[in-house]
Every structure is written in structure tokens, then in C-alpha cells.
Amino acid sequence: MTLPHKPPYVCASAWEGVVAAQYGLWHEPLERVGHSEAVDWSRDCVDDWALWTGGYHYTISSVAWLKCALSGCVWCQFLKTQFADFLLQRSGSPVHHIDVRVGTTEPYKRCKSLTIILSYHERAFWKTFDLYTRTGDPAATYFEGRVRIPQVSAPHMLDMAKTRIEECARTHANCRIIALESAPLPRRLVDCSEPLQVRIVETSHHMRERYVALSYVWGGPQPHRTSVANLASYMSDGIATANLPQTIFDAIYVTHALGIRFLWVDSLCIIQDSEEDKHRELTSMCNVYRGAYLTIDAGSARDVDEGFLQDRDPLDPEAILPFICPLGLVEDIVVADAPRTGQVYIYPPQDGVYDGRRWKEDICTDSLTAQYCETSLRGWCLQEALLSTRSLVFTHQSLQFRCQTHVQNVDGVVHNHVQWEVLRLPDVVFQPDQLIDIKPDSREWEDIHQKWHNIIDGYSRRSVTEPSDKLVACAAIAGLFAPLLGPDYLAGLWRKTLHHDLLWYHFSPSPSRRPQESRYAPSWSWASVDQRVCHLSHYQSGSGSDGVTFIEVVDCTVTPRNAQLPFGAVEAGGSLVLRAMVYPCHWDVTGARPTLRFLATEPEEATPQSTTGGHRTHTSLPAPPPPGFPFTPMAASGGLDYADDGDRQQLWAIPILHGIWSSYGLIIGRVDNHMRQSAGPDPAGHRKVYQRIGAYRMGDDAQLRALRSFFWNAPKVEIVLV
């Protein structure tokens, strides 16, 4: 092939070699020879150069390499910037020649990434980079990624968004399952046909119109909110959008630009000083977002006054490299018959390099979502996202389109570092008629129950302005799961799966002190704490339908605060009566990590006993051991709900599930008279009242066998948890 004219910013060696070879992207993919296991390119390193094939390979003198880099060759400069300093720091002797292998590990018709492997002194190092180019560039035919468009409110950007929205509505079967476009409209909508002077309209049952819903962070008082006093004026005279907060102003602009007339905004479409209106609208919240043609997610706005249409920062590449477009046919892409040169932009998706022993930099962060999307921090916004058929998400970095089928940047950018919560509701929860075909304890049923736990775990990371809204803000999601897991919903748990749902724990105990009374949920509900929780992976650890359940649920009383919101807030005084095996235990903080230890043998005088049919029956919990009483060598890892509970002297363990690989249970303690009174009268007249203190897990094989024998013959008692 006759090469195009060489540009001055690349050396002849690179131009005639790696550039002419299109960086090995259309060679055989990089592959490790002689190893059956797959390569984890995000964590692995290359130990033996001879074990690798594919891509484009060449050898270069280190002297020539550095000379070309100093002369201005962008390719040699790029390699030097990315690798030279790191390699030289670990070199015990001079480096004379370096082997370079470039290519891709996952070939596509349109490439997304480039992997570079450098080898010297029988050691090799690698990095993987994202590739993108500009729309209209000759290279655009061969690369999927596009340079970021900072102007998220530009007409051509919103036109691209509109194209993706219409494609979803027309072709995505999964998204049509969720959509409730035939459902009645919300009671009120904002008419955006005159974007400078909008007004509130009340809908009628025969109206069938597309509308947009807004998901955003309030961030404080809403002086513009609809009230009983101003509703008539908002409907007749309208609202000058110049007087509205910037976030709502921006949402009106986007709605109008997309050619849609109506917008739903909670602060405007719900009468905020009418409890009756708020309760009525909350009961239909699920339908508001499911019925919306589109949801605008104002992810970059920290509050309602900030807005979300500001220009984003441009994405600065590590290098801009020349790209010689292939001739003829590449897979099914018809290319030009004359050589053309485009440009490809390179950006590293990670900031570290692995050399077989450690990471140069710690790149494994827990979550970057909050940095790029403010709505990912708010409790109300989770159900708004999960219930939406499709969304335009204005993150801090870019504009993204999200639906039940795809999550993608509207401008085509590959590199964005946004780690979306990949939680999606199972399709089947939107199809109640299909739920009857799912049998309890089947694999599909367990998967859906596990999905519920995943959603609650993700929800618990978020905050709500009013603590009393914690259950209300996820009530619509609970309503969708109710036909399968319900019908009885107990302050965030399901009666049918209570032995699993009780097993949640903290990553770290709350630094605050335990409240004197349960204000918003019983102590055994995850909604009673203001910390991130995680449900124990009982299905994945052999404690699912094949596990042994140690508890019996005698009774559970939880009263919804509002009968119209059965999945919402609950009244104080909820209680759970269990028949369970209990044993005194001790929270040991003397070791490297806190440990739960079990009493070695039960003291003779620990508790009154009776014999019925050869089996012991306790009338109350065993007494805590006297000082110095021995504990078993059996120990369990555990977590307390509140740090100050670690000082308690009287604790008991309740085993709940015992599986193949793990055993799980609760840690409980007595409550004071004030909390006992909140639980109501005890019908039996002699049961003591307790509260949840934490949870434990044991996973050691030998200890599991001992624990099973330890608890197997233990008597059961009835206890009341509040």
C-alpha cells in the first residue's frame, strides 16, 4: 500500500511501522498462548513475552526511541510519557532494546480500545487505552467513540438525544414492557408550549399526551412550590419561567426543545401544603415515572437553584495520533479505495500500572458515581430512576441516555469514568400476569428476591431530607415486588422471606448513639438506621432454599402510618415475635478485629427449665454468664448497628440460617422500660422485650460443624423484638 504523505509530527520509523499497521487493531487479537484461563486485562500483567501473540510487534532501540521522542514524534513521546519513567525506575541495568506489541484484546467492527505491551529484561508491562475520534473525521468509520461535546444544551446535542429516545421507543422491546403510556396522566402537568410563561393544567381521563418527568435534588426550601393559595393563579395566569429556580427552568427548556408539551415536576404538580393532595399523589408515584415518555435526571445540580445545562469540561486526551484508514473491506465496513489520514484520540481508562507485585497507584475506588451524579446520593431519586422507561441523565461530565436496554453517552464518548448503579428492576415485576408462573424457592424467584436486596442495599447509601420518608421514598418499588414477595410488607421486610430479610448488616457501625426509641422503624428493620447496609449473600453461600432455618415467626405487628400507603412509613411500636434458639454471647474487642464469642456451656442456674416430651423448653432467655465464665473457641465475624452497643454486657445470639458454607444470625440485647412500653402489652405476660444489636456470620468449615451441633439441641424460646 502506498502510504499517504507523512505528517511532520511523527517519525519515519513509526509512520512506516506501527501507524501503517493501524496500531495492530485489525491484526489477530492479543492472546496468551498455552493458557486456557481468560486474561483479566484490568488486573493482570505480562510475565513472559514469548507467551503472547497477536497485534503488531516491533523492536526499537532505546536510544532511537528517546531521540525520536525528543524530535517531536507524537507516538514515541506518548510511549515515553506512559512507560519510560516507570520502566527506568525498576531497571537494574541499562535498557538497550525494547519490544513493543500493540493491538486490541476484544476486536469489534469499530474499535474501542488499544492495548500496548512493552517488554525488556524478561519483564513486560502493559496499559489499555480508550480510543475515540471526532464526528466527520475520516477515522470515524473505524472507531465507535467520539470526542466529548461540552455544550450539553446545544441544539445538535439535543437532536442526537432525541434520535436515541425515538430509537428506544420504536425498537426496544424491554423498554416497551416497562412503559405505561396508555395509563392515565398525572393529575397535574406543566404546559411548556410557551417556554417563557408556563402554566399548570389539570388533566382529564380522556387525555392521551406524552409528558416528561423531572428527577432532581431539592436541596432546601422551594419558595416557588404550588400551594393552596397560588394554585388558581398558576393555572390561569401561568408562571414566568424567569422566576423559577434554574433546574426547573432548564427542564422546561429541554422539554420544549425535544418537542414535548408537558412536564411533571413534583414541587409544581403536587400541592405542597395539602397533606391530602400529597398522600393521593404519592400513591400513584409509580405510574408517574413509568408513564412518562422520558425522565430528565438533573444529575449535575446539587440543588434546585444550580441548574444542569452548564458547559462541561472538555476531555483532554493523552495523545492525538495519526491514523491511516484501511483500504478495501474491513469486516463488513466498506472503506475508501484511496489512502486517507484521520486522527485518533487516546485516553487511559485507568491511572495505574501493575507490575506483577502491586499497583503503582490505587485505582480501585469503591464508587465514583457521587462525583458525577448528585441524584445518585438522594433516596427519592433511586425509585425515580428505576421506574423510568428512559432517561436523559445530565451528569457532571456529559449527557447520557439510559433505558432498560442501554446506558450510553449521547455524544458517543467511551471514556467517562461514570460508574452507573447497574441496578435495574427485573422485567417480570412490570408484568404481574407472569408472576403467577414463578414458583416460590425456584431459581428465578430467588434471583428476584436477591434483586430486592441489591436495591435496598443501594438505596441505603442514599439520604433523605426527612428521616420519616425513608420507607416512603422506596414505596413504589416495594409495590412492584409485592405480587411476588408479598403481600405482607413489614417496614421494609417481607413476611414470606423474613428469615432472609432480617440478615442485613453494616459495613461499619453508626458513630451516633442508639436512639432511646424507635422513631421510624423497628430495630430489626434496615430502615431503623441511617447507614449503608448490605444483606448477607445467603443464596450465593448455600443458605438459600436448601439451607436450614432455625427460627419460627410467631407474630409480627407493623401498622402503616397511612392506610393509603401500605408500603410507606409505619407507626412506632412495631414488634416481631420469634420462637428461636438463643445463647449468651460476648462482643470481644481485644483482638485485631471485633469478634462474637459464644458461651462454652450453659450455667446450671442460668434459666428456669421445664421438660415437655423429652425436650427442654425455656421460659425466658438464658442468663448472661457470670464474670470469668469460659467461652467457646468458636467465634463469628459480626457487625454492630451502633458503636456504643459494644459496651453492652448482656448480649445473646440467635441463629437464623445455616447453609453449606456459612451460618448467619442476629445479635440481640434487652431494652429499657421506655422502649418496652412502645412495643405494647405482651399477651403471654412473661416474655421479655429485646432489640436487634447487630448480625453475625460464621464461615469456617470446622466451626460451622461445631456450631450446628452446638445449636441443634438448644431449646427455643419466644422473644419479642422491637
Order of alpha helices (4+ residues) and beta strands (2+ residues): beta-beta-beta-alpha-alpha-alpha-beta-beta-beta-beta-alpha-alpha-beta-beta-beta-alpha-beta-alpha-beta-alpha-alpha-alpha-beta-beta-beta-beta-beta-alpha-alpha-beta-beta-beta-alpha-alpha-alpha-beta-beta-alpha-beta-beta-beta-beta-beta-beta-beta-beta-beta-beta-beta-beta-alpha-beta-alpha-beta
